Amino acid sequence: TYLRCLPSSVDDRGKSVIVSMLALTEQRAAPTALQTD
């Protein structure tokens, strides 16, 4: 879904980097439920 929002001029490598960055951002913004001890 992220790729549809990106310009078509961005190559696959650039899209992969952007998607990875978005994934990291979502993980940081997500609640710390996964860090339960």
C-alpha positions in Angstrom: 0.0 0.0 0.0 2.9 2.3 0.7 4.3 1.8 -2.8 1.1 3.3 -4.3 1.7 6.6 -2.5 5.3 6.8 -3.8 6.1 8.5 -7.1 6.7 6.2 -10.0 10.2 7.7 -10.5 11.4 6.0 -7.3 13.1 2.7 -8.1 12.6 -0.6 -6.3 15.6 0.0 -4.1 14.4 3.4 -3.0 10.9 1.9 -2.3 12.4 -0.8 -0.2 14.4 1.7 1.9 11.3 3.9 2.4 9.1 0.9 3.3 11.8 -0.2 5.8 11.9 3.2 7.4 8.1 3.3 7.6 8.1 -0.1 9.3 10.7 1.1 11.8 8.6 4.2 12.5 5.5 2.1 13.1 7.4 -0.2 15.5 8.6 2.8 17.5 5.1 4.3 17.6 3.5 1.0 18.5 2.8 0.3 22.2 5.4 -1.6 24.1 3.2 -4.7 24.4 5.9 -6.8 22.7 8.4 -5.9 25.4 6.4 -7.6 28.2 8.7 -9.5 30.6 
